[in-house]
Structures are given as structure tokens and as C-alpha cells.
Amino acid sequence: MSDPEDEAPWREPAVGAYWNASHLGLTGTERLRAEVDGRIPLSPISRLTGVKPTDGGAGTATFSMPATGWLTGSQGLILGGTLAILADGPLAAAIGTALPPGKGLVTSELSLRFLRPVRVGGDLLALGTLVRAGRSIGLSHVRVIDGRGRMVADGSSMCFIQSIPPQGQGDPAPPTERNEPVVSPSSSHVLDPWQRPALGEVLGQELWDRMSALEIFRAQKAGELPNPPIYFLTGMRIEDAVPGEIFFALPAHGWLSSPQRTVQDGALAMLADTALNCAIFASTPVGTAVASMDLKVNYLRPVVPDGRDLRAHGRVRHIGRTTAVAESEVTNADGKTVVLATGSAMLRSASPANLSKPD
């Protein structure tokens, strides 16, 4: 019997495109409209998750992402930090619409607040709005809407505005020169990863009723319990778990690349959020549900998609009867810190830990 991990999309050669010199010579609004119209091909992170721009103009940008089963964690929900993959695009693009040719953005800070659980089904929309674009700093706001038209998250981002370096100087090689879709080994149809049936499993409530989250995480690391779909899509994995602390790894592979040829900031936020929330979960007794409330991420340096492991260390800073606060640090393969994050979660002892179905 084949190992499902061997079929994980992140292990395949990445497919997608980066911005080239002609794209970078456009104004931010022109570039966004070209992406919406399909005149600029999709980046690897778009081909992996389905996230893409759908509309935009002066001071606004809208992106969509299908709420597929690939995005779920072991509790059955789409993880709060995973929404950062969607939110990152319109937050940057809304500021970008105010920029002339030759100017670009580097994200400094991202904040998200989570308003309700996000379940599989339909398309998620993220509506970005420019707040201010100065000479060196840009600020934007985002609202995330689910397929039923309900706001599930809101957030903001601060970016540095700077000149774009000449194309090709210090840029990593693209994941592949081709930009055609990949072919699923289990189907004759041409499918990007997000379009295929999800691998992995959501854990049933009977497991959460008899095992603590810490025991479950350790069993997943040992291969005794199945991993959730988001691990198979992205390559995240648990490296260690102790009470109040957890350690994750994520290969910085080409599928995570943004149009700017670096690992997308939203993917880094997803890793940081997973670590801090799982650290909280690993501190709770059997039968406790954990629901993310907010996330703040500070970006310290860019990450090149060189295939080497990123590592995230999450640890609890405070845990009470109803809320907990945790932090995480993401380091690159050279041991340098690339992301610092903090977040909080609600603890619900009277609720099922598997949150895939409405209360």
C-alpha cells in the first residue's frame, strides 16, 4: 500500500510564474488589473491553494480562495492563520494601487482578528482597502467574507514602500519555467493541487473525548494517528510537543512562492499561527475546544524558497479558564529569526473539540 505522504502536492515540482521586468514596470493598479484579467500568470502559491485576485482599482483589491478540505486542521476547521494566505494579497495590493512604476512593498506587520469559525465550502473573499500610502510606509485594511456572506475575520497590515531592485539581481531561480497546470496522478483531468481530493484526515470527536491534544500531537508525530489535510498540502509537520510548547517544521519549497519570488508572507503567518495555537491546545485537558481569536505577525527578513526547513517554536505565555495567549518564533535554516508572532484563543470546555460541524 502506498504512503499518502508520497502523493502530497508539496513534494511535486512547483508550477507557477513570477513577476518579470515588464510587470514591474507597471503601476500598482495596472499590475493588479493585469492579474485580474489573466494577463499576468498565477504564482505558485495561487496554483497550490487557489488564491487569486478577482477585482481591484484605486485603493481597493479583492482576492478569493476556495474553502477546500485541503485547508483544514485536525479539528475540522480552516485554521485562522491559513486565512493569512488569502488576506496577504489584497492587503499588499490595496497599498500597491497607490504606487508608481519601480516601487514595491515589503510587509512589516500583519494583524488578523477572527470572528467566527471557518468551515469547508464555497469561496472565501478578502476585500482590501487602502488606508494610507506615504513616501515610505503604507497601511491597509482587510475584511474576510465566507461563502454565506458573513464576515469571518478582519485585519490590517503595514508595509514599507521601497524601490524595486533590477530584475534578476539576487533573485532565486523560479520553481519551473513552465506555467501549464500539473496532472493529478489519480485522474486524467488537468488539476492544480487545490482542485484535487484532499489527503489526510480530520480526527473524530471520539478521539478528542479520550485523548488530550498533547497526546494526539505526539501520536501524529509518531505516525500512530493521521495528519490533517493542511499538512499534506503545505508540508508542515510536528517535530516535538511538550506541555505548553510545540515545535513545527515547514520546508520553504517553491509552491509557497509569491509573485515576488519569496515565500509568501501569508504562508509564514500560517506556520507561526499553527505553532502558537497548538501550544495552547497542548496545554488543555481532554474535551476542550480551542478557537483562535487574533494573530499579530512581525516580519523580520524575507525567506527564499530554497527547499530548506523553516522551524516554528510555539509556547504559551498565559492560560486561564477561558482564554490563553501564546507566542511563536519562526527561524530559517541558518538559525535566523524571520517571524515573531503572538496570538490568543478562547477555551471552551463545554464544546466538542472537533469543530467541523456547527454547534
C-alpha positions in Angstrom: 0.0 0.0 0.0 1.4 3.4 -1.0 2.1 6.0 1.6 -0.3 9.0 1.2 2.6 11.3 2.0 4.3 10.3 -1.2 1.3 11.9 -3.1 1.4 15.1 -1.1 1.3 18.0 -3.6 4.1 20.0 -1.9 6.5 17.2 -2.9 5.9 17.8 -6.6 7.9 20.3 -8.7 6.3 23.7 -8.2 4.4 25.2 -11.1 3.7 28.9 -11.5 5.1 32.3 -12.6 6.8 35.3 -11.1 6.6 39.0 -12.0 9.0 39.9 -14.7 10.6 43.2 -15.7 7.6 44.2 -17.8 5.2 43.5 -14.9 7.4 45.5 -12.5 7.3 48.4 -15.0 3.6 48.9 -14.5 1.9 51.0 -11.8 0.5 49.0 -9.0 -3.1 49.5 -10.3 -2.1 48.4 -13.8 -0.4 45.3 -12.4 -3.4 44.3 -10.3 -5.7 44.7 -13.3 -3.4 42.6 -15.4 -3.5 39.9 -12.8 -7.3 40.0 -12.6 -7.6 39.8 -16.4 -5.2 36.9 -16.6 -2.5 38.8 -18.5 -0.1 38.0 -15.7 0.0 34.2 -14.9 -0.7 32.9 -11.5 2.1 32.4 -8.9 3.0 29.1 -7.3 1.1 29.9 -4.0 -2.0 30.6 -6.2 -1.6 27.3 -8.1 -1.3 25.5 -4.8 -4.2 27.0 -2.8 -6.4 28.6 -5.5 -6.0 32.1 -4.1 -6.2 34.8 -6.8 -7.1 38.4 -7.4 -10.7 38.9 -8.7 -11.2 42.7 -8.7 -9.4 45.9 -7.9 -9.0 49.6 -8.6 -7.7 52.8 -7.0 -7.3 51.9 -3.3 -9.1 48.6 -3.4 -8.3 44.9 -4.1 -10.4 41.8 -3.8 -9.0 38.2 -3.7 -10.8 34.9 -3.5 -9.7 31.5 -2.2 -11.8 28.3 -2.4 -12.6 26.9 1.1 -11.4 23.4 0.3 -10.8 20.5 2.6 -7.1 20.9 2.0 -7.1 23.9 4.4 -8.4 22.0 7.4 -6.6 21.1 10.6 -7.2 18.1 12.9 -10.2 19.9 14.5 -12.0 20.1 11.1 -11.9 23.9 10.7 -9.9 26.0 8.3 -7.2 27.3 10.6 -7.3 31.0 11.4 -3.7 31.6 10.3 -4.4 30.0 7.0 -6.7 32.9 6.2 -3.5 35.0 6.1 -2.7 33.3 2.8 -5.8 34.9 1.4 -5.6 38.2 3.3 -1.9 38.9 2.4 -2.7 39.5 -1.3 -5.4 42.3 -1.0 -3.6 43.9 1.9 -0.5 44.5 -0.2 -2.3 45.1 -3.5 -4.5 47.8 -2.0 -1.4 49.8 -1.0 0.2 48.9 -4.3 -2.6 50.6 -6.2 -1.1 53.9 -5.0 2.4 53.2 -6.2 4.1 54.3 -9.5 6.3 52.0 -11.6 9.5 51.0 -9.9 8.1 51.0 -6.4 7.2 47.9 -4.4 6.3 46.7 -0.9 7.8 44.7 2.0 5.4 43.7 4.7 6.4 44.7 8.2 3.4 43.7 10.2 0.1 41.7 9.8 -2.7 41.6 12.2 -5.9 39.5 12.0 -8.9 39.1 14.3 -11.1 36.0 13.9 -14.8 36.5 14.3 -16.3 33.1 13.7 -15.2 29.5 12.7 -14.5 28.9 9.0 -15.7 25.6 7.6 -15.2 23.9 4.2 -17.4 25.0 1.3 -17.8 27.9 -1.1 -15.3 30.6 -1.8 -13.7 33.0 0.8 -13.4 36.6 -0.3 -10.9 39.1 1.1 -11.6 42.8 0.5 -8.6 45.0 0.9 -8.8 48.8 1.3 -6.0 51.4 1.3 -5.8 53.4 4.5 -2.7 55.5 3.7 0.3 55.3 1.4 3.1 57.7 2.3 6.6 58.0 1.0 7.9 55.1 2.9 5.0 53.5 4.8 1.7 52.0 3.7 -1.3 50.9 5.7 -4.3 48.8 4.6 -7.3 47.1 6.0 -9.0 43.8 5.0 -12.3 42.0 5.6 -12.6 38.3 5.0 -16.1 37.0 4.0 -17.2 33.4 3.8 -19.4 31.8 1.2 -22.6 32.7 3.1 -21.7 36.4 3.0 -20.7 36.6 6.7 -17.5 38.4 7.9 -15.2 35.8 9.5 -12.1 37.9 10.0 -10.8 41.4 9.7 -7.3 42.8 9.8 -4.7 45.3 8.8 -1.1 45.4 7.5 1.8 47.9 7.5 4.3 47.8 4.6 7.5 49.5 3.8 7.5 51.2 0.4 10.8 51.0 -1.5 12.3 50.9 -4.9 12.2 47.6 -6.7 15.7 46.3 -7.5 16.6 45.5 -11.1 15.1 42.2 -12.2 17.4 39.2 -11.8 19.8 40.6 -9.2 19.9 38.2 -6.3 16.6 36.6 -7.3 16.3 32.8 -6.8 15.5 30.7 -9.8 11.8 30.1 -10.5 10.3 26.8 -9.4 9.8 25.9 -13.0 9.9 27.7 -16.3 6.7 26.2 -17.4 3.3 27.6 -16.4 0.9 24.9 -17.5 -1.2 23.0 -14.9 0.0 19.8 -13.4 -1.7 16.5 -14.0 -3.1 14.6 -11.0 -1.6 11.0 -10.9 -5.1 9.7 -9.9 -7.0 11.5 -12.6 -6.9 12.1 -16.3 -8.1 15.7 -15.7 -5.7 18.6 -15.5 -5.8 19.8 -11.9 -3.9 22.1 -9.7 -3.3 20.8 -6.1 -6.3 22.7 -4.6 -8.6 21.1 -7.2 -7.8 17.5 -6.2 -9.4 15.4 -3.5 -7.8 16.3 -0.2 -5.4 13.9 1.6 -5.2 13.5 5.3 -8.0 13.2 7.9 -9.9 15.3 10.4 -10.0 13.5 13.8 -13.4 12.4 15.1 -14.8 13.5 18.4 -14.4 10.1 19.9 -10.6 10.6 19.8 -10.8 14.1 21.4 -13.1 12.6 24.1 -10.4 10.2 25.3 -7.1 11.8 24.4 -5.6 15.2 25.2 -4.4 17.4 22.4 -0.8 16.8 23.6 -1.3 13.1 23.3 -2.8 13.5 19.9 0.1 15.6 18.7 2.6 13.1 19.9 0.7 10.3 18.3 0.6 12.2 15.0 4.4 12.8 15.1 4.9 9.0 15.8 2.7 8.1 12.8 0.1 6.5 15.1 -2.7 8.9 14.1 -3.3 10.5 10.7 -2.2 14.1 9.9 -4.7 16.7 8.8 -5.0 17.9 5.1 -3.2 21.2 5.6 0.0 19.2 6.4 -0.2 17.3 3.2 -0.9 20.4 1.1 2.0 22.5 2.6 4.5 20.1 4.1 4.1 21.2 7.7 4.9 18.7 10.3 5.2 18.4 14.1 8.8 17.9 15.4 8.1 17.8 19.1 5.4 18.6 21.6 5.6 19.1 25.4 3.1 20.8 27.8 2.8 24.4 26.8 5.3 24.2 23.9 5.3 22.7 20.4 7.8 22.6 17.5 6.9 22.6 13.8 8.9 22.5 10.6 7.9 23.6 7.1 10.1 23.2 4.0 10.5 26.5 2.2 9.5 24.9 -1.1 8.7 26.6 -4.4 4.9 26.1 -4.1 4.9 28.7 -1.3 6.4 31.4 -3.5 4.7 34.7 -4.0 4.9 36.7 -7.3 7.9 38.5 -5.8 10.0 35.2 -5.7 10.0 34.8 -1.9 7.9 32.6 0.4 4.5 34.3 0.7 4.1 36.3 4.0 0.7 34.6 4.5 2.3 31.2 4.4 4.8 32.3 7.1 1.9 33.6 9.2 0.1 30.3 8.8 3.1 28.4 10.2 3.5 30.9 13.1 -0.2 30.7 14.0 -0.3 26.9 13.9 2.6 26.8 16.3 1.2 29.2 18.9 -2.3 27.8 18.7 -1.1 24.2 19.0 1.0 25.2 22.0 -2.2 26.4 23.7 -4.1 23.3 22.7 -1.3 21.1 24.1 -1.9 22.8 27.5 -5.6 22.0 27.7 -7.3 18.9 29.3 -9.3 16.3 27.4 -12.6 17.6 26.0 -11.5 21.3 25.5 -12.2 23.2 22.3 -9.7 25.9 21.3 -10.9 28.8 19.0 -8.4 31.4 17.7 -9.3 35.0 18.4 -6.4 37.0 17.0 -2.9 36.9 15.5 -0.2 39.5 15.1 2.9 38.8 13.0 6.1 40.9 12.6 8.2 40.1 9.6 12.0 40.5 10.2 13.5 39.2 6.9 12.4 37.6 3.6 12.6 33.9 3.1 14.0 32.4 -0.1 12.1 29.3 -1.4 15.3 27.1 -1.3 13.6 23.9 0.0 15.3 24.0 3.4 13.3 23.8 6.6 11.7 26.7 8.4 11.2 25.9 12.1 8.5 27.4 14.4 8.6 27.2 18.2 5.3 28.0 19.9 4.9 28.4 23.6 2.2 29.5 26.0 2.6 32.8 27.8 -0.7 32.8 29.8 -3.5 30.3 30.2 -6.7 31.0 32.2 -10.1 29.4 32.5 -11.5 30.9 29.2 -8.6 32.5 27.3 -4.9 31.8 26.6 -2.1 33.8 25.0 0.9 32.3 23.2 3.8 33.4 21.1 5.8 31.8 18.3 9.2 32.4 16.6 10.0 31.2 13.1 13.6 30.7 12.1 15.2 29.8 8.8 17.7 27.0 8.1 20.6 29.3 9.1 19.0 29.8 12.5 18.0 33.5 11.9 14.6 34.7 13.1 12.3 35.6 10.2 8.9 36.0 12.0 7.8 36.8 15.5 4.1 36.3 16.3 1.6 36.5 19.2 -2.0 35.3 19.4 -4.8 34.5 21.7 -7.5 31.8 21.8 -10.8 31.1 23.5 -11.0 27.9 25.6 -14.4 26.2 25.5 -14.6 23.2 27.9 -18.3 22.6 27.2 -17.8 22.4 23.5 -16.7 19.5 21.3 -13.0 19.7 20.3 -14.0 18.7 16.7 -15.5 21.9 15.4 -16.2 20.8 11.8 -20.0 21.0 12.4 -22.0 24.0 13.6 -22.9 24.0 17.3 
